[in-house]
Amino acid sequence: MSDLVVAHLYPYEMNIYGDTGNVIALQRRLQWRGLAARVEPVSVGEEYDFSGADIVFGGGGQDRSQLEVAADLQRRRDAVHEAVAAGTVFLTICGTYQLFGRRFLTQAGEEIPGIGVFAMDTVGGRKRMIGNVVVGTPWGDLVGFENHSGRTRLDPGQKPLGRVKKGYGNNETRRDEGAVIGNCFGTYLHGSLLPKNPAFADEVLSRALRRRHGAGFELAPLDDTLERQAARMAAQRP
C-alpha cells in the first residue's frame, strides 16, 4: 500500500503553539498500524500540485507571517478550491483557518483577502481570546488551546465544526467553533489538536484513506488510553 501524502502548508511561517504536532500525530497513527505518510512541505513561492495530496494541513502564525502567506495563498486559490471540491482532506488551524474564509479585517482596518472556502468573515478585536477550549462535535468532545483576537462569524448555512462547551470558539457572542465543508475542516484549536483527540485524528485519516482505497477501508483500532487521559486533563484545566 503506497504512502499517504500530507501537504504541509507554510511549515515555517505558520507553526505556533505546537501545530506541527498535528502532522507528527498523523504520521505516528499510521506508523502504529503498519502504514506510512510522506510529508511534503509547501513553502511561499513554491509550485505545488494539490491533486497529488491526500491531506493538506495548515497551522497558525503571527500577523506578519499571515500577511506573507495570504498573498501566496491567493495565487493558489483555484487549485485549493478544486482540491476541496474533489474531496481532498484539509485541516486548517487559526491563521490558515481565517485565510480560508472570505477576508480578515485587522484591528487597524487593513483587509487581508481570504480564498473563500468557508462562508465566513473575520474581524480583529482588541481583546484576545485565550485559554483552554472544549468543543462538542460528532467525533466527541475536542479539547485544545485558543489564542486569537479575530472574531469569526459564519454565514447562515455554514456548518461549524462544533459547539463550544468551554472557551470562546469563533467569537465571544456565539457558541460555534470552526467550520466544515465536505472534507475541509477549520478550527481555532491549537495545542496541538490531534494528539489529544485521537478519534478526530482517525476521522481525518479515515476520510483520506477511504477516498484513495474505497469506502470499505477501515483503520485498525489503537489503544488510546494515554491520549484520552491527556484530553481529560486538558478539559479540566481552567
C-alpha positions in Angstrom: 0.0 0.0 0.0 1.5 3.3 -1.0 2.2 6.1 1.4 -0.4 8.8 2.2 0.7 12.2 1.0 0.4 15.0 3.6 0.9 18.5 2.2 2.1 20.8 5.0 1.2 24.4 4.0 3.8 27.0 5.1 5.5 25.0 7.8 8.0 27.8 8.6 5.6 30.7 8.5 2.6 29.1 10.1 3.7 27.0 13.0 2.9 28.2 16.5 1.5 26.6 19.7 2.6 23.1 18.6 0.7 23.0 15.3 3.3 20.8 13.6 2.4 18.2 16.2 -0.7 17.5 14.2 1.4 16.3 11.2 3.5 14.2 13.5 0.4 12.7 15.0 -0.9 11.7 11.6 2.4 10.0 10.8 2.6 8.1 14.1 -1.0 6.9 14.0 -0.4 5.5 10.6 3.0 4.0 11.6 1.5 2.2 14.5 -0.8 0.5 12.1 1.9 -0.5 9.6 1.1 2.3 7.3 3.0 5.5 6.4 2.7 9.1 5.3 5.0 11.2 3.2 5.1 14.8 4.3 5.6 17.4 1.5 6.3 21.0 2.8 4.7 23.7 0.7 6.6 27.0 1.0 5.8 30.5 -0.1 6.5 30.9 -3.8 6.9 27.1 -4.4 4.8 25.4 -7.0 2.7 22.6 -5.8 0.1 20.2 -7.3 -2.6 19.6 -4.8 -4.1 16.8 -6.9 -1.4 14.5 -5.5 -2.1 15.2 -1.9 -4.4 13.1 0.4 -4.3 15.5 3.3 -3.5 19.2 3.4 -2.6 20.8 6.7 -2.0 24.5 7.6 -1.4 26.0 11.0 -1.4 29.3 12.8 1.1 32.1 12.7 1.9 35.7 13.7 0.2 38.6 11.9 3.3 39.3 9.8 3.6 35.7 8.6 -0.1 35.7 7.9 0.2 38.7 5.6 3.0 37.0 3.7 1.1 33.7 3.4 -2.2 35.4 2.4 -0.6 36.8 -0.8 0.8 33.4 -1.7 -2.4 31.6 -0.9 -4.3 33.9 -3.3 -2.4 32.5 -6.3 -3.3 29.0 -5.1 -7.0 29.9 -4.7 -8.3 28.0 -7.7 -6.2 24.9 -7.1 -7.3 24.8 -3.4 -11.0 25.1 -4.4 -10.5 22.3 -6.9 -8.9 20.1 -4.3 -11.7 20.8 -1.8 -14.3 20.0 -4.4 -12.5 16.8 -5.3 -12.7 15.6 -1.7 -9.1 16.1 -0.6 -9.0 16.3 3.2 -8.0 19.7 4.7 -7.2 20.6 8.3 -6.7 24.4 8.8 -6.0 25.9 12.1 -6.2 29.5 13.4 -4.4 31.8 10.9 -4.8 29.4 8.0 -8.4 28.8 9.0 -9.1 32.6 8.9 -7.5 32.8 5.4 -9.8 30.0 4.2 -12.7 32.5 4.8 -13.5 35.5 2.6 -11.5 38.1 4.5 -9.7 39.1 7.7 -10.2 42.7 8.7 -7.4 43.7 11.1 -8.0 45.9 14.2 -6.1 48.6 12.3 -8.6 48.4 9.4 -6.4 46.6 6.9 -8.2 44.0 4.9 -6.4 40.7 4.2 -8.3 38.8 1.5 -9.0 35.1 2.0 -9.8 32.4 -0.6 -13.4 31.9 0.4 -13.5 28.1 1.0 -15.6 28.8 4.1 -18.6 31.2 4.1 -17.3 33.4 6.8 -15.5 36.7 7.7 -13.1 37.5 10.5 -12.7 40.9 12.2 -9.8 41.7 14.6 -10.6 43.0 18.1 -8.8 44.5 21.0 -9.4 41.6 23.4 -7.5 38.3 22.8 -9.5 35.2 23.3 -7.1 32.9 25.2 -7.5 29.7 27.1 -8.4 26.0 27.0 -11.4 25.0 24.9 -13.8 22.1 24.9 -15.9 21.7 21.8 -18.7 19.2 21.3 -18.6 17.6 17.8 -19.8 14.4 16.0 -16.5 12.8 17.0 -16.9 13.5 20.7 -15.6 16.5 22.7 -12.5 18.1 21.2 -10.0 19.8 23.6 -7.5 22.4 22.6 -6.0 25.8 23.3 -7.0 29.0 21.6 -5.2 32.4 21.3 -6.7 34.8 18.8 -8.1 38.3 18.5 -10.0 37.6 15.3 -13.8 37.3 15.7 -15.1 34.9 13.0 -18.7 34.9 12.0 -20.2 32.1 9.9 -22.8 32.8 7.3 -26.2 31.2 7.8 -25.9 27.7 6.5 -22.2 27.5 7.0 -21.7 24.4 9.2 -19.5 24.8 12.3 -17.0 22.2 13.4 -18.9 22.0 16.8 -20.4 23.8 19.7 -18.3 25.4 22.5 -18.7 23.9 25.9 -15.8 25.9 27.4 -13.9 28.8 25.9 -14.7 31.2 23.1 -14.6 29.5 19.8 -15.2 31.6 16.7 -16.2 34.6 18.8 -17.3 35.6 22.3 -21.0 36.1 21.5 -22.0 32.8 19.8 -21.2 29.2 20.7 -20.0 27.9 17.4 -16.4 26.8 16.8 -14.6 26.2 13.5 -16.2 25.4 10.2 -16.6 22.3 7.9 -17.4 21.9 4.2 -17.1 18.5 2.7 -13.7 17.1 3.9 -12.3 20.5 4.7 -12.1 21.4 8.4 -11.2 24.7 10.1 -10.7 25.4 13.8 -9.0 27.7 16.3 -7.8 24.8 18.4 -4.0 24.7 18.9 -2.2 22.7 21.4 -1.7 20.6 19.3 -5.2 19.3 18.3 -4.8 15.8 17.0 -2.6 14.1 19.6 -5.1 14.8 22.4 -8.1 14.0 20.1 -7.4 10.6 18.6 -11.0 9.9 17.4 -10.8 13.1 15.3 -7.3 12.3 14.1 -8.6 8.9 12.9 -11.5 10.6 11.2 -9.1 12.8 9.2 -7.0 9.7 8.3 -10.1 7.5 7.5 -11.5 10.1 5.1 -8.2 10.3 3.2 -7.7 6.5 3.1 -11.3 5.8 2.0 -11.0 8.4 -0.7 -7.9 6.6 -2.0 -8.8 2.9 -1.3 -12.6 2.8 -1.3 -15.4 3.3 1.2 -14.9 -0.1 2.9 -11.4 0.7 4.2 -11.2 0.6 8.0 -8.4 1.6 10.3 -7.3 -1.0 12.8 -8.1 0.2 16.4 -5.3 1.5 18.7 -5.0 1.7 22.5 -5.7 5.4 23.1 -5.7 5.3 26.9 -2.9 7.8 27.3 -4.4 10.2 24.7 -7.8 10.1 26.4 -6.2 10.8 29.8 -4.4 13.8 28.3 -7.7 15.0 26.8 -9.5 14.7 30.2 -6.7 16.6 32.0 -6.8 19.3 29.4 -10.6 19.6 29.6 -10.3 20.1 33.4 -7.9 23.0 33.2 -9.4 26.5 33.8 
